């Protein structure tokens, strides 16, 4: 087990420039995750059901219901969170990855959740030792997802982070790890890191 590597050299653009269409379904990853995580979704006409205009989010981080409406003043109410933050990934192994693997990681549905925008901003690049969802009922699922992501990508876990993970998961020892969907990048990409 290692501590955090320096943040030296980290830039968001090292994980790609924004959302891309890694699964080649014609929709960028942000819209894919909104479509997956929202209910009562309405799409922009003429986009082949790609651009999500509105929907309802049962926010896992707060436990509240949030109405999503695409627009300059409203889109940030629901954001897509990297459950394992990109800066955290950089400090725990992603520095040595290829550019393609970093883009795959940044767009991997396993690592992405639609959540409350303000809570996503509050979390920042925090790990389990520094930030947990206020909704205690979701903490086991949240940590299990972090473990699944870190395992899939060979990222290490820092000692304080491990202690927080063990503390949370000890309350739910049968919590399953989420699995990658069939549309996610294959382990061949990850293995090329």
mmCIF file of the C-alpha atoms, coordinates in Angstrom:
data_MODEL
# 
_entry.id   MODEL 
# 
loop_
_atom_site.group_PDB 
_atom_site.id 
_atom_site.type_symbol 
_atom_site.label_atom_id 
_atom_site.label_alt_id 
_atom_site.label_comp_id 
_atom_site.label_asym_id 
_atom_site.label_entity_id 
_atom_site.label_seq_id 
_atom_site.pdbx_PDB_ins_code 
_atom_site.Cartn_x 
_atom_site.Cartn_y 
_atom_site.Cartn_z 
_atom_site.occupancy 
_atom_site.B_iso_or_equiv 
_atom_site.pdbx_formal_charge 
_atom_site.auth_seq_id 
_atom_site.auth_comp_id 
_atom_site.auth_asym_id 
_atom_site.auth_atom_id 
_atom_site.pdbx_PDB_model_num 
ATOM 1   C CA . UNK A 1 1   ? 0.000   0.000  0.000   1.00 0.00 ? 1   UNK A CA 1 
ATOM 2   C CA . UNK A 1 2   ? 1.296   3.411  -0.943  1.00 0.00 ? 2   UNK A CA 1 
ATOM 3   C CA . UNK A 1 3   ? 0.440   6.990  -0.154  1.00 0.00 ? 3   UNK A CA 1 
ATOM 4   C CA . UNK A 1 4   ? -0.613  9.546  -2.678  1.00 0.00 ? 4   UNK A CA 1 
ATOM 5   C CA . UNK A 1 5   ? 1.868   10.403 -5.395  1.00 0.00 ? 5   UNK A CA 1 
ATOM 6   C CA . UNK A 1 6   ? 2.410   14.107 -5.985  1.00 0.00 ? 6   UNK A CA 1 
ATOM 7   C CA . UNK A 1 7   ? -0.225  15.944 -7.991  1.00 0.00 ? 7   UNK A CA 1 
ATOM 8   C CA . UNK A 1 8   ? 2.643   17.276 -10.091 1.00 0.00 ? 8   UNK A CA 1 
ATOM 9   C CA . UNK A 1 9   ? 1.773   17.344 -13.765 1.00 0.00 ? 9   UNK A CA 1 
ATOM 10  C CA . UNK A 1 10  ? -1.965  16.730 -13.273 1.00 0.00 ? 10  UNK A CA 1 
ATOM 11  C CA . UNK A 1 11  ? -4.265  18.506 -15.695 1.00 0.00 ? 11  UNK A CA 1 
ATOM 12  C CA . UNK A 1 12  ? -7.872  17.584 -16.432 1.00 0.00 ? 12  UNK A CA 1 
ATOM 13  C CA . UNK A 1 13  ? -7.122  17.542 -20.178 1.00 0.00 ? 13  UNK A CA 1 
ATOM 14  C CA . UNK A 1 14  ? -4.737  14.598 -19.669 1.00 0.00 ? 14  UNK A CA 1 
ATOM 15  C CA . UNK A 1 15  ? -7.940  12.521 -19.346 1.00 0.00 ? 15  UNK A CA 1 
ATOM 16  C CA . UNK A 1 16  ? -9.352  13.838 -22.631 1.00 0.00 ? 16  UNK A CA 1 
ATOM 17  C CA . UNK A 1 17  ? -11.087 17.028 -23.590 1.00 0.00 ? 17  UNK A CA 1 
ATOM 18  C CA . UNK A 1 18  ? -14.568 16.665 -22.154 1.00 0.00 ? 18  UNK A CA 1 
ATOM 19  C CA . UNK A 1 19  ? -17.065 13.913 -22.768 1.00 0.00 ? 19  UNK A CA 1 
ATOM 20  C CA . UNK A 1 20  ? -16.508 11.606 -25.724 1.00 0.00 ? 20  UNK A CA 1 
ATOM 21  C CA . UNK A 1 21  ? -18.369 8.704  -27.319 1.00 0.00 ? 21  UNK A CA 1 
ATOM 22  C CA . UNK A 1 22  ? -16.138 5.833  -26.210 1.00 0.00 ? 22  UNK A CA 1 
ATOM 23  C CA . UNK A 1 23  ? -18.807 3.164  -26.731 1.00 0.00 ? 23  UNK A CA 1 
ATOM 24  C CA . UNK A 1 24  ? -19.541 4.451  -30.258 1.00 0.00 ? 24  UNK A CA 1 
ATOM 25  C CA . UNK A 1 25  ? -23.296 4.577  -29.774 1.00 0.00 ? 25  UNK A CA 1 
ATOM 26  C CA . UNK A 1 26  ? -23.498 8.092  -31.221 1.00 0.00 ? 26  UNK A CA 1 
ATOM 27  C CA . UNK A 1 27  ? -23.999 9.806  -27.829 1.00 0.00 ? 27  UNK A CA 1 
ATOM 28  C CA . UNK A 1 28  ? -21.365 11.391 -25.622 1.00 0.00 ? 28  UNK A CA 1 
ATOM 29  C CA . UNK A 1 29  ? -20.777 9.847  -22.216 1.00 0.00 ? 29  UNK A CA 1 
ATOM 30  C CA . UNK A 1 30  ? -22.489 12.653 -20.282 1.00 0.00 ? 30  UNK A CA 1 
ATOM 31  C CA . UNK A 1 31  ? -25.749 12.063 -22.120 1.00 0.00 ? 31  UNK A CA 1 
ATOM 32  C CA . UNK A 1 32  ? -25.349 8.287  -21.775 1.00 0.00 ? 32  UNK A CA 1 
ATOM 33  C CA . UNK A 1 33  ? -25.071 8.636  -17.982 1.00 0.00 ? 33  UNK A CA 1 
ATOM 34  C CA . UNK A 1 34  ? -27.971 11.088 -17.760 1.00 0.00 ? 34  UNK A CA 1 
ATOM 35  C CA . UNK A 1 35  ? -30.104 8.648  -19.787 1.00 0.00 ? 35  UNK A CA 1 
ATOM 36  C CA . UNK A 1 36  ? -29.014 5.773  -17.523 1.00 0.00 ? 36  UNK A CA 1 
ATOM 37  C CA . UNK A 1 37  ? -29.481 7.504  -14.170 1.00 0.00 ? 37  UNK A CA 1 
ATOM 38  C CA . UNK A 1 38  ? -32.534 9.738  -14.740 1.00 0.00 ? 38  UNK A CA 1 
ATOM 39  C CA . UNK A 1 39  ? -36.153 8.654  -15.038 1.00 0.00 ? 39  UNK A CA 1 
ATOM 40  C CA . UNK A 1 40  ? -38.900 10.230 -17.157 1.00 0.00 ? 40  UNK A CA 1 
ATOM 41  C CA . UNK A 1 41  ? -36.250 11.322 -19.670 1.00 0.00 ? 41  UNK A CA 1 
ATOM 42  C CA . UNK A 1 42  ? -37.098 13.636 -22.570 1.00 0.00 ? 42  UNK A CA 1 
ATOM 43  C CA . UNK A 1 43  ? -34.627 13.951 -25.448 1.00 0.00 ? 43  UNK A CA 1 
ATOM 44  C CA . UNK A 1 44  ? -33.963 16.843 -27.805 1.00 0.00 ? 44  UNK A CA 1 
ATOM 45  C CA . UNK A 1 45  ? -35.781 16.075 -31.052 1.00 0.00 ? 45  UNK A CA 1 
ATOM 46  C CA . UNK A 1 46  ? -33.556 15.114 -33.969 1.00 0.00 ? 46  UNK A CA 1 
ATOM 47  C CA . UNK A 1 47  ? -30.712 13.756 -31.800 1.00 0.00 ? 47  UNK A CA 1 
ATOM 48  C CA . UNK A 1 48  ? -31.598 10.050 -32.104 1.00 0.00 ? 48  UNK A CA 1 
ATOM 49  C CA . UNK A 1 49  ? -32.396 9.992  -28.362 1.00 0.00 ? 49  UNK A CA 1 
ATOM 50  C CA . UNK A 1 50  ? -28.941 11.269 -27.440 1.00 0.00 ? 50  UNK A CA 1 
ATOM 51  C CA . UNK A 1 51  ? -29.261 14.747 -25.965 1.00 0.00 ? 51  UNK A CA 1 
ATOM 52  C CA . UNK A 1 52  ? -31.157 14.625 -22.667 1.00 0.00 ? 52  UNK A CA 1 
ATOM 53  C CA . UNK A 1 53  ? -33.347 17.716 -22.233 1.00 0.00 ? 53  UNK A CA 1 
ATOM 54  C CA . UNK A 1 54  ? -35.024 16.851 -18.948 1.00 0.00 ? 54  UNK A CA 1 
ATOM 55  C CA . UNK A 1 55  ? -35.580 14.086 -16.449 1.00 0.00 ? 55  UNK A CA 1 
ATOM 56  C CA . UNK A 1 56  ? -35.773 13.249 -12.767 1.00 0.00 ? 56  UNK A CA 1 
ATOM 57  C CA . UNK A 1 57  ? -32.795 12.188 -10.655 1.00 0.00 ? 57  UNK A CA 1 
ATOM 58  C CA . UNK A 1 58  ? -33.112 10.211 -7.436  1.00 0.00 ? 58  UNK A CA 1 
ATOM 59  C CA . UNK A 1 59  ? -29.841 11.700 -6.227  1.00 0.00 ? 59  UNK A CA 1 
ATOM 60  C CA . UNK A 1 60  ? -27.790 9.003  -4.517  1.00 0.00 ? 60  UNK A CA 1 
ATOM 61  C CA . UNK A 1 61  ? -25.555 11.500 -2.693  1.00 0.00 ? 61  UNK A CA 1 
ATOM 62  C CA . UNK A 1 62  ? -28.294 13.513 -0.972  1.00 0.00 ? 62  UNK A CA 1 
ATOM 63  C CA . UNK A 1 63  ? -31.264 11.154 -1.111  1.00 0.00 ? 63  UNK A CA 1 
ATOM 64  C CA . UNK A 1 64  ? -33.317 13.971 -2.657  1.00 0.00 ? 64  UNK A CA 1 
ATOM 65  C CA . UNK A 1 65  ? -35.201 14.102 -5.945  1.00 0.00 ? 65  UNK A CA 1 
ATOM 66  C CA . UNK A 1 66  ? -33.819 16.648 -8.413  1.00 0.00 ? 66  UNK A CA 1 
ATOM 67  C CA . UNK A 1 67  ? -35.552 17.754 -11.580 1.00 0.00 ? 67  UNK A CA 1 
ATOM 68  C CA . UNK A 1 68  ? -33.012 18.093 -14.391 1.00 0.00 ? 68  UNK A CA 1 
ATOM 69  C CA . UNK A 1 69  ? -33.626 20.674 -17.112 1.00 0.00 ? 69  UNK A CA 1 
ATOM 70  C CA . UNK A 1 70  ? -30.928 21.342 -19.703 1.00 0.00 ? 70  UNK A CA 1 
ATOM 71  C CA . UNK A 1 71  ? -30.091 25.036 -19.885 1.00 0.00 ? 71  UNK A CA 1 
ATOM 72  C CA . UNK A 1 72  ? -27.445 27.622 -19.078 1.00 0.00 ? 72  UNK A CA 1 
ATOM 73  C CA . UNK A 1 73  ? -28.843 28.256 -15.597 1.00 0.00 ? 73  UNK A CA 1 
ATOM 74  C CA . UNK A 1 74  ? -30.043 24.731 -14.765 1.00 0.00 ? 74  UNK A CA 1 
ATOM 75  C CA . UNK A 1 75  ? -27.765 22.057 -16.254 1.00 0.00 ? 75  UNK A CA 1 
ATOM 76  C CA . UNK A 1 76  ? -25.336 22.276 -13.321 1.00 0.00 ? 76  UNK A CA 1 
ATOM 77  C CA . UNK A 1 77  ? -28.063 21.163 -10.891 1.00 0.00 ? 77  UNK A CA 1 
ATOM 78  C CA . UNK A 1 78  ? -27.184 17.608 -11.980 1.00 0.00 ? 78  UNK A CA 1 
ATOM 79  C CA . UNK A 1 79  ? -23.550 16.800 -12.742 1.00 0.00 ? 79  UNK A CA 1 
ATOM 80  C CA . UNK A 1 80  ? -21.701 13.636 -13.684 1.00 0.00 ? 80  UNK A CA 1 
ATOM 81  C CA . UNK A 1 81  ? -19.318 12.645 -10.902 1.00 0.00 ? 81  UNK A CA 1 
ATOM 82  C CA . UNK A 1 82  ? -16.159 10.613 -11.363 1.00 0.00 ? 82  UNK A CA 1 
ATOM 83  C CA . UNK A 1 83  ? -16.624 8.373  -8.314  1.00 0.00 ? 83  UNK A CA 1 
ATOM 84  C CA . UNK A 1 84  ? -12.854 7.930  -8.244  1.00 0.00 ? 84  UNK A CA 1 
ATOM 85  C CA . UNK A 1 85  ? -11.843 11.494 -9.020  1.00 0.00 ? 85  UNK A CA 1 
ATOM 86  C CA . UNK A 1 86  ? -9.469  12.066 -11.918 1.00 0.00 ? 86  UNK A CA 1 
ATOM 87  C CA . UNK A 1 87  ? -6.935  13.870 -9.712  1.00 0.00 ? 87  UNK A CA 1 
ATOM 88  C CA . UNK A 1 88  ? -7.084  10.998 -7.216  1.00 0.00 ? 88  UNK A CA 1 
ATOM 89  C CA . UNK A 1 89  ? -6.540  8.496  -10.039 1.00 0.00 ? 89  UNK A CA 1 
ATOM 90  C CA . UNK A 1 90  ? -3.570  10.561 -11.233 1.00 0.00 ? 90  UNK A CA 1 
ATOM 91  C CA . UNK A 1 91  ? -2.031  10.378 -7.763  1.00 0.00 ? 91  UNK A CA 1 
ATOM 92  C CA . UNK A 1 92  ? -2.636  6.641  -7.355  1.00 0.00 ? 92  UNK A CA 1 
ATOM 93  C CA . UNK A 1 93  ? -1.374  5.220  -10.633 1.00 0.00 ? 93  UNK A CA 1 
ATOM 94  C CA . UNK A 1 94  ? -2.823  6.997  -13.685 1.00 0.00 ? 94  UNK A CA 1 
ATOM 95  C CA . UNK A 1 95  ? 0.371   8.996  -14.205 1.00 0.00 ? 95  UNK A CA 1 
ATOM 96  C CA . UNK A 1 96  ? 1.817   5.934  -15.898 1.00 0.00 ? 96  UNK A CA 1 
ATOM 97  C CA . UNK A 1 97  ? -1.158  5.226  -18.161 1.00 0.00 ? 97  UNK A CA 1 
ATOM 98  C CA . UNK A 1 98  ? -1.407  5.820  -21.873 1.00 0.00 ? 98  UNK A CA 1 
ATOM 99  C CA . UNK A 1 99  ? -3.573  8.708  -23.077 1.00 0.00 ? 99  UNK A CA 1 
ATOM 100 C CA . UNK A 1 100 ? -6.137  6.205  -24.410 1.00 0.00 ? 100 UNK A CA 1 
ATOM 101 C CA . UNK A 1 101 ? -6.463  4.520  -21.018 1.00 0.00 ? 101 UNK A CA 1 
ATOM 102 C CA . UNK A 1 102 ? -6.957  7.873  -19.274 1.00 0.00 ? 102 UNK A CA 1 
ATOM 103 C CA . UNK A 1 103 ? -9.735  8.819  -21.732 1.00 0.00 ? 103 UNK A CA 1 
ATOM 104 C CA . UNK A 1 104 ? -11.362 5.396  -21.235 1.00 0.00 ? 104 UNK A CA 1 
ATOM 105 C CA . UNK A 1 105 ? -11.200 5.875  -17.444 1.00 0.00 ? 105 UNK A CA 1 
ATOM 106 C CA . UNK A 1 106 ? -12.723 9.366  -17.595 1.00 0.00 ? 106 UNK A CA 1 
ATOM 107 C CA . UNK A 1 107 ? -15.624 8.027  -19.666 1.00 0.00 ? 107 UNK A CA 1 
ATOM 108 C CA . UNK A 1 108 ? -16.133 4.614  -18.037 1.00 0.00 ? 108 UNK A CA 1 
ATOM 109 C CA . UNK A 1 109 ? -19.753 4.235  -16.847 1.00 0.00 ? 109 UNK A CA 1 
ATOM 110 C CA . UNK A 1 110 ? -18.497 2.145  -13.921 1.00 0.00 ? 110 UNK A CA 1 
ATOM 111 C CA . UNK A 1 111 ? -16.833 5.289  -12.553 1.00 0.00 ? 111 UNK A CA 1 
ATOM 112 C CA . UNK A 1 112 ? -19.650 7.727  -13.347 1.00 0.00 ? 112 UNK A CA 1 
ATOM 113 C CA . UNK A 1 113 ? -22.839 8.722  -11.545 1.00 0.00 ? 113 UNK A CA 1 
ATOM 114 C CA . UNK A 1 114 ? -25.351 11.514 -12.152 1.00 0.00 ? 114 UNK A CA 1 
ATOM 115 C CA . UNK A 1 115 ? -25.515 13.394 -8.844  1.00 0.00 ? 115 UNK A CA 1 
ATOM 116 C CA . UNK A 1 116 ? -26.362 16.699 -7.194  1.00 0.00 ? 116 UNK A CA 1 
ATOM 117 C CA . UNK A 1 117 ? -24.174 19.403 -8.726  1.00 0.00 ? 117 UNK A CA 1 
ATOM 118 C CA . UNK A 1 118 ? -23.468 21.179 -5.420  1.00 0.00 ? 118 UNK A CA 1 
ATOM 119 C CA . UNK A 1 119 ? -22.462 17.893 -3.731  1.00 0.00 ? 119 UNK A CA 1 
ATOM 120 C CA . UNK A 1 120 ? -20.214 16.983 -6.658  1.00 0.00 ? 120 UNK A CA 1 
ATOM 121 C CA . UNK A 1 121 ? -18.518 20.361 -6.275  1.00 0.00 ? 121 UNK A CA 1 
ATOM 122 C CA . UNK A 1 122 ? -18.211 19.807 -2.509  1.00 0.00 ? 122 UNK A CA 1 
ATOM 123 C CA . UNK A 1 123 ? -16.551 16.428 -3.094  1.00 0.00 ? 123 UNK A CA 1 
ATOM 124 C CA . UNK A 1 124 ? -13.996 17.850 -5.533  1.00 0.00 ? 124 UNK A CA 1 
ATOM 125 C CA . UNK A 1 125 ? -11.120 15.389 -5.842  1.00 0.00 ? 125 UNK A CA 1 
ATOM 126 C CA . UNK A 1 126 ? -11.771 13.847 -2.428  1.00 0.00 ? 126 UNK A CA 1 
ATOM 127 C CA . UNK A 1 127 ? -11.355 10.162 -1.698  1.00 0.00 ? 127 UNK A CA 1 
ATOM 128 C CA . UNK A 1 128 ? -13.151 8.034  0.914   1.00 0.00 ? 128 UNK A CA 1 
ATOM 129 C CA . UNK A 1 129 ? -10.956 9.460  3.685   1.00 0.00 ? 129 UNK A CA 1 
ATOM 130 C CA . UNK A 1 130 ? -11.918 13.053 2.914   1.00 0.00 ? 130 UNK A CA 1 
ATOM 131 C CA . UNK A 1 131 ? -15.494 12.906 1.546   1.00 0.00 ? 131 UNK A CA 1 
ATOM 132 C CA . UNK A 1 132 ? -18.509 10.607 1.813   1.00 0.00 ? 132 UNK A CA 1 
ATOM 133 C CA . UNK A 1 133 ? -22.048 11.173 0.526   1.00 0.00 ? 133 UNK A CA 1 
ATOM 134 C CA . UNK A 1 134 ? -24.278 12.826 3.134   1.00 0.00 ? 134 UNK A CA 1 
ATOM 135 C CA . UNK A 1 135 ? -26.876 10.136 2.333   1.00 0.00 ? 135 UNK A CA 1 
ATOM 136 C CA . UNK A 1 136 ? -25.630 7.428  4.703   1.00 0.00 ? 136 UNK A CA 1 
ATOM 137 C CA . UNK A 1 137 ? -27.866 4.815  3.037   1.00 0.00 ? 137 UNK A CA 1 
ATOM 138 C CA . UNK A 1 138 ? -25.766 5.139  -0.144  1.00 0.00 ? 138 UNK A CA 1 
ATOM 139 C CA . UNK A 1 139 ? -22.306 4.982  1.435   1.00 0.00 ? 139 UNK A CA 1 
ATOM 140 C CA . UNK A 1 140 ? -21.859 1.210  1.072   1.00 0.00 ? 140 UNK A CA 1 
ATOM 141 C CA . UNK A 1 141 ? -22.759 1.328  -2.635  1.00 0.00 ? 141 UNK A CA 1 
ATOM 142 C CA . UNK A 1 142 ? -20.497 4.350  -3.111  1.00 0.00 ? 142 UNK A CA 1 
ATOM 143 C CA . UNK A 1 143 ? -17.480 2.682  -1.508  1.00 0.00 ? 143 UNK A CA 1 
ATOM 144 C CA . UNK A 1 144 ? -18.143 -0.600 -3.325  1.00 0.00 ? 144 UNK A CA 1 
ATOM 145 C CA . UNK A 1 145 ? -18.108 1.335  -6.609  1.00 0.00 ? 145 UNK A CA 1 
ATOM 146 C CA . UNK A 1 146 ? -14.804 2.990  -5.681  1.00 0.00 ? 146 UNK A CA 1 
ATOM 147 C CA . UNK A 1 147 ? -13.297 -0.418 -4.862  1.00 0.00 ? 147 UNK A CA 1 
ATOM 148 C CA . UNK A 1 148 ? -14.563 -1.846 -8.178  1.00 0.00 ? 148 UNK A CA 1 
ATOM 149 C CA . UNK A 1 149 ? -13.099 1.060  -10.152 1.00 0.00 ? 149 UNK A CA 1 
ATOM 150 C CA . UNK A 1 150 ? -9.746  1.016  -8.379  1.00 0.00 ? 150 UNK A CA 1 
ATOM 151 C CA . UNK A 1 151 ? -9.529  -2.765 -8.842  1.00 0.00 ? 151 UNK A CA 1 
ATOM 152 C CA . UNK A 1 152 ? -10.468 -2.621 -12.534 1.00 0.00 ? 152 UNK A CA 1 
ATOM 153 C CA . UNK A 1 153 ? -7.787  -0.018 -13.238 1.00 0.00 ? 153 UNK A CA 1 
ATOM 154 C CA . UNK A 1 154 ? -5.078  -1.204 -10.849 1.00 0.00 ? 154 UNK A CA 1 
ATOM 155 C CA . UNK A 1 155 ? -5.113  2.024  -8.842  1.00 0.00 ? 155 UNK A CA 1 
ATOM 156 C CA . UNK A 1 156 ? -3.742  1.827  -5.352  1.00 0.00 ? 156 UNK A CA 1 
ATOM 157 C CA . UNK A 1 157 ? -5.538  2.766  -2.149  1.00 0.00 ? 157 UNK A CA 1 
ATOM 158 C CA . UNK A 1 158 ? -3.860  5.075  0.335   1.00 0.00 ? 158 UNK A CA 1 
ATOM 159 C CA . UNK A 1 159 ? -3.820  4.007  4.041   1.00 0.00 ? 159 UNK A CA 1 
ATOM 160 C CA . UNK A 1 160 ? -6.358  6.620  5.295   1.00 0.00 ? 160 UNK A CA 1 
ATOM 161 C CA . UNK A 1 161 ? -8.602  5.834  2.331   1.00 0.00 ? 161 UNK A CA 1 
ATOM 162 C CA . UNK A 1 162 ? -8.362  2.106  3.052   1.00 0.00 ? 162 UNK A CA 1 
ATOM 163 C CA . UNK A 1 163 ? -9.277  2.686  6.698   1.00 0.00 ? 163 UNK A CA 1 
ATOM 164 C CA . UNK A 1 164 ? -12.373 4.674  5.669   1.00 0.00 ? 164 UNK A CA 1 
ATOM 165 C CA . UNK A 1 165 ? -13.364 2.003  3.138   1.00 0.00 ? 165 UNK A CA 1 
ATOM 166 C CA . UNK A 1 166 ? -12.992 -0.787 5.703   1.00 0.00 ? 166 UNK A CA 1 
ATOM 167 C CA . UNK A 1 167 ? -14.995 1.184  8.275   1.00 0.00 ? 167 UNK A CA 1 
ATOM 168 C CA . UNK A 1 168 ? -17.901 1.716  5.849   1.00 0.00 ? 168 UNK A CA 1 
ATOM 169 C CA . UNK A 1 169 ? -17.859 -1.762 4.291   1.00 0.00 ? 169 UNK A CA 1 
ATOM 170 C CA . UNK A 1 170 ? -17.733 -3.441 7.719   1.00 0.00 ? 170 UNK A CA 1 
ATOM 171 C CA . UNK A 1 171 ? -21.325 -2.222 8.169   1.00 0.00 ? 171 UNK A CA 1 
ATOM 172 C CA . UNK A 1 172 ? -22.414 -4.003 4.967   1.00 0.00 ? 172 UNK A CA 1 
ATOM 173 C CA . UNK A 1 173 ? -20.138 -7.030 4.415   1.00 0.00 ? 173 UNK A CA 1 
ATOM 174 C CA . UNK A 1 174 ? -22.407 -8.464 1.697   1.00 0.00 ? 174 UNK A CA 1 
ATOM 175 C CA . UNK A 1 175 ? -22.387 -5.321 -0.470  1.00 0.00 ? 175 UNK A CA 1 
ATOM 176 C CA . UNK A 1 176 ? -21.702 -6.470 -4.048  1.00 0.00 ? 176 UNK A CA 1 
ATOM 177 C CA . UNK A 1 177 ? -19.185 -4.710 -6.245  1.00 0.00 ? 177 UNK A CA 1 
ATOM 178 C CA . UNK A 1 178 ? -20.828 -3.206 -9.317  1.00 0.00 ? 178 UNK A CA 1 
ATOM 179 C CA . UNK A 1 179 ? -19.799 -4.734 -12.626 1.00 0.00 ? 179 UNK A CA 1 
ATOM 180 C CA . UNK A 1 180 ? -18.950 -3.091 -15.875 1.00 0.00 ? 180 UNK A CA 1 
ATOM 181 C CA . UNK A 1 181 ? -21.737 -2.866 -18.392 1.00 0.00 ? 181 UNK A CA 1 
ATOM 182 C CA . UNK A 1 182 ? -21.236 -4.563 -21.729 1.00 0.00 ? 182 UNK A CA 1 
ATOM 183 C CA . UNK A 1 183 ? -20.825 -1.147 -23.374 1.00 0.00 ? 183 UNK A CA 1 
ATOM 184 C CA . UNK A 1 184 ? -17.850 -0.208 -21.199 1.00 0.00 ? 184 UNK A CA 1 
ATOM 185 C CA . UNK A 1 185 ? -14.287 -0.363 -22.361 1.00 0.00 ? 185 UNK A CA 1 
ATOM 186 C CA . UNK A 1 186 ? -12.771 -3.802 -22.282 1.00 0.00 ? 186 UNK A CA 1 
ATOM 187 C CA . UNK A 1 187 ? -10.032 -4.816 -19.911 1.00 0.00 ? 187 UNK A CA 1 
ATOM 188 C CA . UNK A 1 188 ? -7.697  -4.897 -22.934 1.00 0.00 ? 188 UNK A CA 1 
ATOM 189 C CA . UNK A 1 189 ? -7.631  -1.094 -22.869 1.00 0.00 ? 189 UNK A CA 1 
ATOM 190 C CA . UNK A 1 190 ? -6.987  -1.088 -19.145 1.00 0.00 ? 190 UNK A CA 1 
ATOM 191 C CA . UNK A 1 191 ? -4.343  -3.758 -19.533 1.00 0.00 ? 191 UNK A CA 1 
ATOM 192 C CA . UNK A 1 192 ? -2.464  -1.531 -21.952 1.00 0.00 ? 192 UNK A CA 1 
ATOM 193 C CA . UNK A 1 193 ? -1.766  1.003  -19.215 1.00 0.00 ? 193 UNK A CA 1 
# 
